[in-house]
Amino acid sequence: MATSTVLSILVLAAIALLVGAFILWRKGGASRQVTLMVILALVAIANIAIWTVPDADGNAPIGQLAAPRP
């Protein structure tokens, strides 16, 4: 599976976690589950940022991955 596909799925999962946490919070669900869902979404977003945000030299870690061999 390509790295861009994995990052796309991770973004969608983070969005789904935040939306789900909001809905659960509005319905009066367990606050522990809401908190854990938000924390997990923030961890996923941090991982996406680690892979995609360039450093001071302008190089992003995702761009340094080796190309797959045929």
Protein Blocks (a to p, Z undefined) as FASTA:
>chain_A
ZZklmmmmmmmmmmmmmmmmmmmmmnopafklmmmmmmmmmmmmmmmmmmmmccfkopaf
klmpccddZZ
